[in-house]
Amino acid sequence: MTEPSVPATAGRIWRFGDNIDTDAMAPAVLMKAAPEVLAAHCLKSLRPEFPDRVHPGDVVVAGANFGIGSSREQAPQALHQLGVRAVVAPSFGGLFYRNAINLGLPVLVCPDTSRLADGMLATLDLDHAVLQLGDGTTVACEPVPVFLREILHAGGLIPHLKTKLARR
């Protein structure tokens, strides 16, 4: 069965519940594996089809406390490796949030994700913290501070710092 085509700027929403921990994204037994091996198991324990069917530009939408658990940087790295465009949730584990930003993966706090259903098309407008849905409606998230958007637009903390230092 072929999936319907998705506009280049849009991605499909992958919906997850509350309290998704970093071990679900980066299983402990694979911590020393190459990034692509780790990514092949990302969220597989919750949705076995996820690592094989997620496409670049897709958006993960979750419930409260996404990324709780250990501070492993590999959790957002696995999502990023799979091409996830952003993660949207009412709240995040603090270390996951910062690790995601450092790796260039947008994470948006959105208090009400009830309108964001699995499989919907969504386009992210990071600068305005808005998801434009396939039906034309929008879902606003909390604004991302300018200094964090600069890091995200640069592709992560290291590229951001390299650019800043090169200007000196």
ROSE-4610 file (N, C-alpha, C; in Angstrom, 1 decimal, always signed):
// ROSE-4610
residu = [M/M/M/T/T/T/E/E/E/P/P/P/S/S/S/V/V/V/P/P/P/A/A/A/T/T/T/A/A/A/G/G/G/R/R/R/I/I/I/W/W/W/R/R/R/F/F/F/G/G/G/D/D/D/N/N/N/I/I/I/D/D/D/T/T/T/D/D/D/A/A/A/M/M/M/A/A/A/P/P/P/A/A/A/V/V/V/L/L/L/M/M/M/K/K/K/A/A/A/A/A/A/P/P/P/E/E/E/V/V/V/L/L/L/A/A/A/A/A/A/H/H/H/C/C/C/L/L/L/K/K/K/S/S/S/L/L/L/R/R/R/P/P/P/E/E/E/F/F/F/P/P/P/D/D/D/R/R/R/V/V/V/H/H/H/P/P/P/G/G/G/D/D/D/V/V/V/V/V/V/V/V/V/A/A/A/G/G/G/A/A/A/N/N/N/F/F/F/G/G/G/I/I/I/G/G/G/S/S/S/S/S/S/R/R/R/E/E/E/Q/Q/Q/A/A/A/P/P/P/Q/Q/Q/A/A/A/L/L/L/H/H/H/Q/Q/Q/L/L/L/G/G/G/V/V/V/R/R/R/A/A/A/V/V/V/V/V/V/A/A/A/P/P/P/S/S/S/F/F/F/G/G/G/G/G/G/L/L/L/F/F/F/Y/Y/Y/R/R/R/N/N/N/A/A/A/I/I/I/N/N/N/L/L/L/G/G/G/L/L/L/P/P/P/V/V/V/L/L/L/V/V/V/C/C/C/P/P/P/D/D/D/T/T/T/S/S/S/R/R/R/L/L/L/A/A/A/D/D/D/G/G/G/M/M/M/L/L/L/A/A/A/T/T/T/L/L/L/D/D/D/L/L/L/D/D/D/H/H/H/A/A/A/V/V/V/L/L/L/Q/Q/Q/L/L/L/G/G/G/D/D/D/G/G/G/T/T/T/T/T/T/V/V/V/A/A/A/C/C/C/E/E/E/P/P/P/V/V/V/P/P/P/V/V/V/F/F/F/L/L/L/R/R/R/E/E/E/I/I/I/L/L/L/H/H/H/A/A/A/G/G/G/G/G/G/L/L/L/I/I/I/P/P/P/H/H/H/L/L/L/K/K/K/T/T/T/K/K/K/L/L/L/A/A/A/R/R/R/R/R/R]
num = [1/1/1/2/2/2/3/3/3/4/4/4/5/5/5/6/6/6/7/7/7/8/8/8/9/9/9/10/10/10/11/11/11/12/12/12/13/13/13/14/14/14/15/15/15/16/16/16/17/17/17/18/18/18/19/19/19/20/20/20/21/21/21/22/22/22/23/23/23/24/24/24/25/25/25/26/26/26/27/27/27/28/28/28/29/29/29/30/30/30/31/31/31/32/32/32/33/33/33/34/34/34/35/35/35/36/36/36/37/37/37/38/38/38/39/39/39/40/40/40/41/41/41/42/42/42/43/43/43/44/44/44/45/45/45/46/46/46/47/47/47/48/48/48/49/49/49/50/50/50/51/51/51/52/52/52/53/53/53/54/54/54/55/55/55/56/56/56/57/57/57/58/58/58/59/59/59/60/60/60/61/61/61/62/62/62/63/63/63/64/64/64/65/65/65/66/66/66/67/67/67/68/68/68/69/69/69/70/70/70/71/71/71/72/72/72/73/73/73/74/74/74/75/75/75/76/76/76/77/77/77/78/78/78/79/79/79/80/80/80/81/81/81/82/82/82/83/83/83/84/84/84/85/85/85/86/86/86/87/87/87/88/88/88/89/89/89/90/90/90/91/91/91/92/92/92/93/93/93/94/94/94/95/95/95/96/96/96/97/97/97/98/98/98/99/99/99/100/100/100/101/101/101/102/102/102/103/103/103/104/104/104/105/105/105/106/106/106/107/107/107/108/108/108/109/109/109/110/110/110/111/111/111/112/112/112/113/113/113/114/114/114/115/115/115/116/116/116/117/117/117/118/118/118/119/119/119/120/120/120/121/121/121/122/122/122/123/123/123/124/124/124/125/125/125/126/126/126/127/127/127/128/128/128/129/129/129/130/130/130/131/131/131/132/132/132/133/133/133/134/134/134/135/135/135/136/136/136/137/137/137/138/138/138/139/139/139/140/140/140/141/141/141/142/142/142/143/143/143/144/144/144/145/145/145/146/146/146/147/147/147/148/148/148/149/149/149/150/150/150/151/151/151/152/152/152/153/153/153/154/154/154/155/155/155/156/156/156/157/157/157/158/158/158/159/159/159/160/160/160/161/161/161/162/162/162/163/163/163/164/164/164/165/165/165/166/166/166/167/167/167/168/168/168]
x = [+0.8/+0.0/+0.9/+0.6/+1.4/+0.8/+1.6/+1.1/+0.8/-0.2/-0.4/+0.8/+1.0/+2.2/+1.9/+3.0/+2.9/+3.7/+3.1/+3.8/+5.1/+6.1/+7.5/+7.7/+6.8/+7.0/+6.2/+5.4/+4.6/+5.1/+4.7/+5.0/+3.8/+3.8/+2.7/+3.0/+1.9/+2.0/+2.0/+2.9/+3.0/+2.6/+1.5/+1.0/+1.5/+1.9/+2.3/+1.7/+1.7/+1.0/+1.9/+1.6/+2.3/+3.5/+4.4/+5.6/+6.4/+6.7/+7.6/+9.0/+9.7/+11.0/+12.1/+13.3/+14.4/+14.8/+14.5/+14.9/+14.0/+12.8/+12.0/+12.6/+13.3/+13.9/+15.3/+16.0/+17.4/+17.6/+17.2/+17.3/+18.7/+18.8/+20.0/+21.0/+20.4/+21.3/+22.0/+21.5/+22.1/+22.9/+23.2/+23.9/+25.2/+25.9/+27.2/+27.1/+25.9/+25.7/+25.9/+26.1/+26.1/+24.8/+24.8/+23.5/+22.4/+22.8/+21.7/+21.1/+21.9/+21.4/+20.5/+20.9/+20.1/+18.7/+18.8/+17.6/+16.6/+17.2/+16.3/+15.5/+15.7/+15.0/+14.2/+14.3/+13.7/+12.2/+11.6/+10.2/+9.6/+10.4/+9.9/+9.1/+9.5/+8.8/+7.3/+7.1/+5.7/+4.9/+5.6/+5.0/+6.0/+5.9/+6.9/+7.2/+6.2/+6.4/+7.1/+7.2/+7.7/+9.1/+10.1/+11.4/+11.5/+10.6/+10.6/+9.7/+8.7/+7.7/+7.8/+8.5/+8.6/+9.4/+9.0/+9.7/+10.3/+11.3/+11.9/+10.8/+10.7/+9.7/+8.5/+8.4/+7.3/+7.5/+6.4/+6.3/+5.8/+6.6/+6.2/+5.3/+4.1/+3.3/+3.1/+3.3/+3.2/+2.4/+2.1/+1.5/+2.5/+2.1/+3.0/+4.3/+5.3/+6.6/+7.3/+7.3/+8.1/+9.6/+10.3/+11.7/+12.1/+11.3/+11.7/+12.7/+13.4/+14.3/+15.7/+16.6/+18.0/+18.3/+19.5/+19.9/+20.5/+20.3/+21.0/+20.7/+21.8/+21.7/+21.3/+21.5/+21.1/+19.6/+18.8/+17.3/+16.9/+17.2/+16.8/+17.7/+18.9/+19.7/+19.0/+18.4/+17.8/+16.6/+15.8/+14.7/+15.2/+16.3/+16.9/+17.4/+18.0/+18.6/+17.5/+16.3/+15.2/+14.5/+14.9/+14.4/+13.2/+12.9/+11.8/+12.0/+11.0/+11.2/+11.1/+10.2/+10.0/+9.2/+9.3/+8.5/+7.7/+6.4/+5.4/+4.8/+4.8/+4.2/+3.8/+2.9/+2.6/+3.8/+4.7/+5.8/+6.9/+8.1/+9.3/+10.1/+10.9/+11.9/+13.0/+13.4/+14.3/+15.6/+16.2/+17.5/+17.2/+16.1/+15.8/+15.6/+14.8/+14.5/+15.9/+16.8/+18.0/+18.9/+18.9/+19.7/+19.1/+17.8/+17.2/+17.6/+17.5/+17.9/+19.4/+20.2/+21.7/+21.9/+21.1/+21.3/+20.5/+19.8/+19.1/+17.7/+17.1/+15.8/+14.8/+13.9/+12.9/+12.0/+11.8/+10.9/+10.0/+8.7/+7.8/+6.8/+6.6/+5.7/+4.3/+3.4/+2.0/+1.1/+0.5/-0.4/-1.5/-2.1/-3.2/-2.9/-2.6/-2.4/-3.5/-4.7/-5.9/-6.3/-6.1/-6.5/-5.5/-4.3/-3.3/-3.4/-4.0/-4.2/-3.2/-3.0/-2.1/-2.4/-1.4/-1.5/-1.9/-2.3/-2.6/-1.3/-1.5/-0.4/-0.2/+1.0/+1.4/+2.6/+2.6/+3.8/+4.2/+5.5/+6.0/+6.4/+6.0/+6.5/+7.2/+8.5/+9.3/+9.3/+9.5/+9.6/+8.3/+7.2/+5.9/+5.3/+6.1/+5.6/+4.2/+4.0/+2.7/+2.8/+1.9/+1.7/+0.5/+0.8/-0.3/-0.8/-2.0/-2.5/-3.0/-3.1/-3.5/-4.8/-5.7/-7.0/-7.0/-5.8/-5.7/-5.8/-6.2/-6.2/-4.8/-4.7/-3.4/-3.5/-2.4/-2.3/-1.1/-1.3/-0.2/+0.4/+1.7/+2.5/+3.1/+3.8/+4.5/+5.7/+5.9/+7.0/+8.3/+9.2/+10.5/+11.4/+12.1/+13.0/+13.9/+14.2/+15.1/+16.4/+17.1/+18.4/+18.3/+17.2/+17.0/+16.7/+15.9/+15.6/+16.9/+17.8/+19.1/+19.9/+19.9/+20.6/+19.9/+18.6/+17.9/+18.1/+18.0/+18.2/+19.6/+20.6/+22.0/+22.2/+21.2/+21.4/+21.9/+21.9/+22.4/+23.4/+23.8/+24.7/+26.0/+26.6/+28.0/+28.1/+27.2/+27.2/+26.9/+26.1/+25.8/+27.0/+27.7/+28.9/+30.0/+30.2/+31.2/+30.9/+29.7/+29.3/+29.6/+29.2/+29.5/+31.0/+31.8/+33.2/+33.9/+33.4/+33.9/+33.7/+32.7/+32.5/+33.4/+34.1/+35.0/+36.3]
y = [-1.2/+0.0/+1.2/+2.1/+3.4/+4.5/+5.2/+6.3/+7.5/+8.3/+9.5/+10.4/+11.2/+12.1/+13.3/+13.7/+14.8/+16.0/+17.2/+18.4/+18.5/+19.0/+19.1/+19.9/+20.8/+21.6/+21.0/+20.0/+19.4/+18.0/+17.6/+16.3/+15.7/+14.4/+13.8/+13.8/+13.9/+13.8/+12.4/+12.1/+10.9/+11.1/+10.6/+10.9/+9.8/+10.3/+9.5/+10.0/+9.2/+9.6/+10.4/+10.3/+11.0/+10.2/+10.9/+10.2/+9.3/+9.7/+9.0/+9.2/+8.2/+8.4/+8.2/+8.7/+8.7/+7.2/+6.3/+4.9/+4.4/+4.9/+4.5/+5.0/+6.1/+6.7/+6.2/+5.9/+5.5/+4.3/+3.1/+2.0/+1.8/+1.6/+1.5/+0.5/-0.6/-1.7/-1.3/-0.2/+0.3/+1.6/+1.9/+3.2/+3.4/+2.3/+2.4/+2.1/+1.9/+1.7/+2.9/+2.8/+3.9/+4.6/+5.9/+6.7/+6.1/+5.6/+5.0/+3.7/+3.0/+1.7/+2.1/+3.1/+3.5/+4.1/+4.9/+5.5/+4.4/+3.3/+2.2/+1.6/+1.9/+1.4/+2.5/+3.7/+4.8/+4.7/+4.7/+4.6/+3.3/+2.3/+1.0/+0.2/+0.4/-0.3/+0.2/+1.4/+2.0/+1.9/+2.1/+1.9/+1.3/-0.1/-0.8/-0.3/+0.3/+0.8/+2.2/+2.9/+4.2/+4.4/+3.7/+4.0/+3.7/+2.7/+2.4/+3.3/+3.9/+4.6/+6.1/+6.6/+8.1/+8.6/+9.8/+10.4/+11.8/+12.2/+13.5/+14.6/+15.4/+16.5/+16.1/+14.8/+14.5/+15.1/+15.2/+15.9/+14.9/+14.8/+14.0/+14.8/+14.4/+15.1/+14.1/+14.6/+13.8/+14.5/+13.7/+14.2/+14.8/+15.0/+15.7/+14.8/+15.5/+14.9/+14.1/+14.6/+13.9/+14.0/+12.9/+12.9/+12.9/+12.4/+12.2/+11.1/+11.0/+9.9/+10.4/+9.6/+9.9/+11.0/+11.6/+12.7/+12.4/+11.2/+10.7/+11.6/+12.1/+13.0/+12.2/+10.9/+10.0/+10.0/+10.4/+10.3/+11.3/+12.6/+13.6/+13.3/+12.8/+12.5/+11.4/+10.4/+9.4/+10.0/+10.8/+11.5/+12.3/+13.1/+13.9/+13.1/+12.0/+11.1/+10.6/+10.3/+9.9/+11.0/+12.2/+13.3/+14.0/+13.7/+14.3/+15.8/+16.6/+18.1/+18.8/+18.2/+18.9/+17.9/+18.2/+17.5/+18.6/+18.3/+19.2/+18.5/+19.1/+18.5/+19.5/+19.2/+20.2/+20.5/+19.5/+19.7/+18.6/+18.9/+18.1/+17.9/+16.7/+16.6/+17.7/+18.4/+19.5/+19.2/+18.1/+17.7/+17.3/+16.6/+16.3/+17.6/+18.5/+19.8/+20.5/+20.6/+21.3/+20.5/+19.2/+18.3/+18.5/+18.5/+18.6/+19.9/+21.0/+22.3/+22.3/+21.8/+21.7/+20.9/+19.9/+19.1/+19.7/+20.8/+21.4/+20.8/+20.1/+19.6/+20.5/+21.2/+22.0/+21.2/+21.8/+21.2/+22.4/+22.2/+23.3/+22.9/+23.8/+23.6/+24.1/+23.1/+23.4/+22.9/+23.8/+23.3/+22.4/+22.7/+21.9/+21.2/+19.9/+19.2/+18.4/+18.6/+17.7/+17.7/+18.8/+18.9/+18.2/+17.8/+17.2/+15.7/+15.2/+13.7/+13.0/+11.8/+10.9/+10.9/+11.1/+11.1/+12.4/+13.4/+14.7/+15.3/+16.2/+16.9/+18.2/+18.6/+19.8/+20.4/+21.7/+22.5/+23.3/+23.3/+24.1/+25.5/+26.5/+27.8/+28.1/+27.8/+27.9/+29.4/+30.3/+31.7/+32.2/+31.7/+32.1/+31.1/+30.0/+28.9/+28.4/+28.1/+27.7/+26.5/+25.6/+24.4/+24.7/+24.7/+24.9/+23.5/+23.2/+21.9/+21.8/+20.6/+20.3/+20.9/+21.1/+21.7/+23.2/+23.8/+25.3/+25.9/+25.1/+25.7/+25.7/+26.5/+26.5/+26.2/+25.7/+25.5/+26.2/+27.1/+28.0/+27.3/+27.4/+26.9/+28.1/+27.8/+28.9/+29.4/+30.7/+31.3/+30.7/+30.5/+30.0/+31.2/+31.4/+32.6/+32.7/+34.0/+34.3/+33.6/+33.6/+32.9/+31.4/+30.8/+29.4/+29.2/+30.1/+30.0/+30.1/+31.0/+31.2/+29.9/+29.2/+27.9/+26.9/+26.9/+25.9/+26.2/+27.5/+27.9/+27.6/+27.6/+27.3/+25.8/+25.0/+23.5/+22.9/+23.7/+23.2/+24.1/+23.8/+24.7/+24.8/+23.7/+23.7/+24.5/+24.3/+25.1/+26.6/+26.9/+28.2/+28.9/+28.2/+28.8/+29.0/+28.0/+28.1/+29.4/+29.6/+30.8/+32.1/+32.1/+33.3/+33.5/+32.5/+32.7/+33.1/+32.6/+33.0/+34.5/+35.1/+36.5/+37.4/+36.8/+37.7/+38.0]
z = [+0.0/+0.0/+0.0/-0.9/-1.0/-0.1/+0.6/+1.4/+0.5/+0.8/+0.1/+0.1/-0.9/-0.9/+0.1/+0.6/+1.6/+1.0/+1.0/+0.5/+1.2/+0.4/+0.9/+2.2/+2.5/+3.7/+4.9/+4.6/+5.7/+6.1/+7.2/+7.7/+8.4/+8.6/+9.3/+10.8/+11.6/+13.0/+13.5/+14.4/+15.1/+16.6/+17.0/+18.3/+19.4/+20.5/+21.6/+22.9/+23.9/+25.2/+26.2/+27.4/+28.5/+28.9/+29.6/+30.3/+29.4/+28.2/+27.3/+27.8/+28.2/+28.8/+27.7/+28.0/+27.1/+26.7/+27.6/+27.2/+26.1/+25.9/+24.8/+23.4/+23.5/+22.3/+22.0/+23.1/+23.0/+24.0/+23.7/+24.6/+25.2/+26.5/+27.2/+26.6/+26.1/+25.6/+24.3/+23.7/+22.4/+22.5/+23.8/+24.0/+23.3/+23.0/+22.4/+20.9/+20.4/+18.9/+18.1/+16.9/+15.9/+15.9/+15.7/+15.7/+14.8/+13.6/+12.8/+13.3/+14.1/+14.7/+15.8/+16.6/+17.7/+17.2/+16.1/+15.6/+15.1/+14.6/+14.1/+15.2/+16.4/+17.6/+18.3/+17.8/+18.5/+18.6/+19.8/+20.0/+19.5/+19.2/+18.6/+19.7/+21.0/+22.0/+22.2/+21.8/+21.9/+20.6/+19.5/+18.1/+17.2/+17.1/+16.4/+14.9/+14.3/+12.9/+12.9/+14.0/+13.9/+13.2/+13.6/+13.0/+11.5/+11.1/+9.6/+8.8/+9.4/+8.6/+8.8/+9.8/+10.0/+8.8/+8.4/+7.2/+7.7/+7.0/+7.3/+7.2/+8.2/+8.2/+9.1/+9.5/+10.4/+11.7/+12.5/+13.8/+14.8/+15.9/+17.1/+18.0/+18.3/+19.3/+20.4/+21.6/+22.8/+23.9/+24.9/+26.1/+27.0/+28.3/+29.2/+29.5/+29.9/+30.3/+29.3/+28.1/+27.0/+27.3/+27.2/+27.4/+28.9/+29.8/+31.2/+31.3/+32.4/+32.6/+32.6/+32.1/+32.1/+31.1/+31.3/+30.5/+29.2/+28.7/+27.5/+26.3/+25.7/+24.6/+23.3/+23.4/+22.3/+22.0/+23.0/+22.7/+21.7/+21.8/+20.8/+19.5/+19.7/+18.5/+17.6/+18.2/+17.5/+16.7/+17.3/+16.6/+15.4/+15.7/+14.7/+13.5/+13.8/+12.8/+11.9/+12.5/+11.7/+10.8/+11.0/+10.3/+10.9/+12.1/+12.8/+12.8/+12.3/+12.2/+13.6/+14.4/+15.7/+16.7/+17.9/+19.0/+19.7/+19.8/+20.4/+21.5/+22.7/+23.9/+24.9/+25.9/+26.9/+27.9/+28.0/+28.9/+28.5/+28.9/+28.5/+29.8/+29.8/+30.7/+30.4/+31.5/+31.3/+30.5/+30.8/+30.1/+28.7/+28.4/+27.1/+26.2/+26.8/+26.1/+25.7/+26.6/+26.4/+25.4/+25.5/+24.6/+23.2/+23.1/+21.7/+21.1/+21.8/+21.3/+20.9/+21.7/+21.4/+20.2/+19.8/+18.6/+17.4/+17.6/+16.5/+16.3/+17.3/+17.1/+17.8/+17.1/+17.8/+18.7/+19.9/+20.9/+21.3/+21.0/+21.3/+22.4/+23.4/+24.5/+24.0/+23.9/+23.5/+24.5/+25.3/+26.5/+26.0/+24.8/+24.4/+23.0/+23.1/+21.8/+21.4/+22.0/+21.7/+20.3/+19.5/+18.1/+17.2/+17.7/+16.9/+16.9/+15.8/+15.8/+14.9/+15.2/+14.5/+13.0/+12.2/+10.8/+10.1/+10.9/+10.3/+9.7/+8.7/+8.1/+8.9/+9.1/+9.9/+9.3/+9.3/+8.9/+10.1/+10.4/+11.6/+11.1/+11.8/+11.7/+13.0/+13.1/+14.3/+14.9/+14.0/+14.4/+15.1/+14.7/+15.3/+16.2/+16.4/+17.3/+17.0/+15.7/+15.2/+14.4/+14.5/+13.6/+12.7/+11.4/+10.5/+10.1/+10.3/+10.0/+8.5/+8.0/+6.7/+6.3/+7.3/+7.0/+7.0/+7.2/+7.2/+8.6/+9.6/+11.0/+11.6/+12.6/+13.3/+14.8/+15.3/+16.7/+17.2/+18.2/+18.7/+19.9/+19.9/+21.0/+21.7/+22.8/+23.5/+22.7/+22.7/+21.9/+22.3/+21.3/+21.6/+21.7/+22.8/+22.9/+21.7/+21.4/+20.3/+20.3/+21.5/+21.6/+21.3/+21.6/+21.3/+19.8/+19.3/+17.8/+17.0/+17.5/+16.8/+16.7/+17.9/+17.9/+17.0/+17.0/+16.2/+14.7/+14.3/+12.9/+12.4/+13.3/+13.0/+12.8/+13.3/+13.2/+14.5/+15.6/+16.9/+17.5/+18.8/+19.5/+18.9/+18.5/+18.0/+16.7/+15.7/+14.5/+14.8/+15.8/+16.2/+16.8/+17.7/+18.2/+17.2/+16.3/+15.2/+14.4/+14.1/+13.3/+14.1/+15.4/+16.2/+16.3/+16.5/+16.7/+15.4/+14.3/+13.0/+12.7/+13.3/+13.0/+13.8/+14.8/+15.6/+15.0]
